[in-house]
Amino acid sequence: RDGVDAAHERRVRAWACTLALHAARMLGKPHAVAATAQALLQRFYYRKSLKRFDAFEVAMGAVFLALKVEEEVDFGRTVRRVLYAFHRLYQRRKGLPLSPMPLGGPRHAQWKARLMAVERHMLKGYPSPCPSPNPNPNPNPNP
């Protein structure tokens, strides 16, 4: 889709799933979190374009959502920990010396904004798990 050949798309999806697995391990979370993140990531790219959404950011959003789904959320710290884990993965991938991400720095602010944006896009694409009540419960439309 969108001019991306199937082999390249498979490679990028596999790489993003590997990122999600490594991030879940770095966070010390159960394997269920990684599996949920990978499933969310695959479902996301089933509907959205690989050209429009960066795989690194989608993997970050998938791990964040998986933590929420699996109820592994440490309130107030989850976003920061996910950002730190992916910062460490980014540094390893680029061969940079490992250093902590400055809290409130420009990269932290930019990545946090992208994480929230990807989370919104992911949530918009999934149907609600709870049925919504009928606003007009009257079975006879003509009274």
C-alpha positions in Angstrom: 0.0 0.0 0.0 1.2 3.6 -0.8 4.1 2.3 -2.9 5.7 0.2 -0.2 6.6 -3.3 -1.4 5.5 -6.3 0.6 9.0 -7.5 1.5 10.0 -4.1 2.9 6.7 -3.8 4.9 7.3 -7.2 6.4 10.8 -6.3 7.4 9.8 -3.0 9.0 6.9 -4.7 10.9 9.1 -7.4 12.2 11.7 -4.8 13.3 9.0 -2.8 15.1 7.7 -6.0 16.8 11.3 -6.7 17.9 11.5 -3.2 19.4 8.3 -3.7 21.3 9.6 -7.0 22.7 12.9 -5.4 23.8 11.2 -2.4 25.3 8.8 -4.7 27.3 11.8 -6.7 28.6 13.7 -3.5 29.5 10.6 -2.4 31.5 10.6 -5.7 33.3 7.0 -6.4 32.2 5.5 -9.9 31.5 5.6 -11.4 28.0 1.9 -10.7 27.7 2.7 -7.0 27.4 5.0 -7.6 24.5 2.6 -9.9 22.8 -0.3 -7.4 23.2 2.0 -4.6 21.8 2.9 -6.7 18.8 -0.8 -7.5 18.1 -1.7 -3.8 18.4 1.1 -2.8 16.1 0.1 -5.4 13.4 -3.6 -4.3 13.6 -2.5 -0.7 13.3 -0.5 -1.2 10.2 -3.3 -3.3 8.7 -5.3 -0.1 8.5 -2.7 2.7 8.3 0.2 3.4 5.9 3.8 2.6 6.7 4.8 5.8 4.9 2.6 8.0 7.1 3.5 6.5 10.5 7.1 5.9 11.6 7.6 2.3 12.9 9.7 3.4 15.8 6.9 5.7 17.1 4.2 3.2 16.4 6.1 0.6 18.4 6.4 3.1 21.3 2.7 3.8 21.2 1.9 0.1 21.0 3.9 -0.7 24.1 2.3 2.2 25.9 -1.2 1.0 25.0 -0.3 -2.6 25.8 0.8 -1.5 29.3 -2.7 0.0 29.7 -4.5 -3.0 28.3 -2.6 -5.4 30.5 -3.1 -3.2 33.5 0.7 -2.8 34.0 0.4 0.9 34.4 2.4 2.7 37.1 0.5 5.9 37.3 2.6 9.0 36.6 5.6 7.1 35.5 4.5 4.9 32.6 5.0 7.5 29.9 8.5 8.5 31.2 9.6 4.8 31.5 8.4 4.0 28.0 10.3 7.0 26.6 13.4 6.1 28.5 13.3 2.5 27.3 12.9 3.6 23.7 15.6 6.2 24.1 18.0 3.4 25.2 16.9 1.3 22.2 17.5 4.3 19.9 21.0 4.9 21.3 21.9 1.2 20.9 20.6 1.2 17.3 22.6 4.3 16.4 25.7 3.1 18.2 25.7 6.2 20.5 27.1 6.1 24.1 24.3 5.3 26.6 23.2 8.3 28.5 19.9 9.1 30.2 17.3 11.2 28.4 17.0 14.6 30.1 13.6 15.0 31.6 11.9 17.9 30.0 14.5 18.3 27.3 13.6 18.9 23.6 13.8 15.2 22.7 11.7 14.2 25.7 9.0 16.8 24.8 9.0 15.8 21.1 8.9 12.1 21.7 6.1 12.5 24.4 4.0 14.5 21.9 4.5 11.9 19.2 3.7 9.1 21.7 0.4 10.8 22.6 -0.4 11.4 18.9 0.3 7.8 17.9 -1.8 6.6 20.9 -4.7 8.7 19.7 -4.4 7.4 16.1 -4.2 3.8 17.4 -7.3 4.2 19.6 -9.3 5.8 16.8 -8.7 2.8 14.6 -10.1 0.2 17.1 -13.7 -0.4 17.8 -14.9 0.3 21.4 -14.9 -2.9 23.5 -18.1 -1.8 25.3 -21.3 -1.6 23.4 -22.8 1.9 23.5 -26.3 2.2 24.8 -29.1 3.0 22.3 -29.9 6.7 22.7 -33.4 5.9 21.4 -34.6 2.7 23.1 -38.2 3.0 21.8 -38.6 0.0 19.4 -41.5 1.7 17.6 -40.2 4.7 15.7 -43.7 6.0 14.9 -45.6 6.6 18.2 
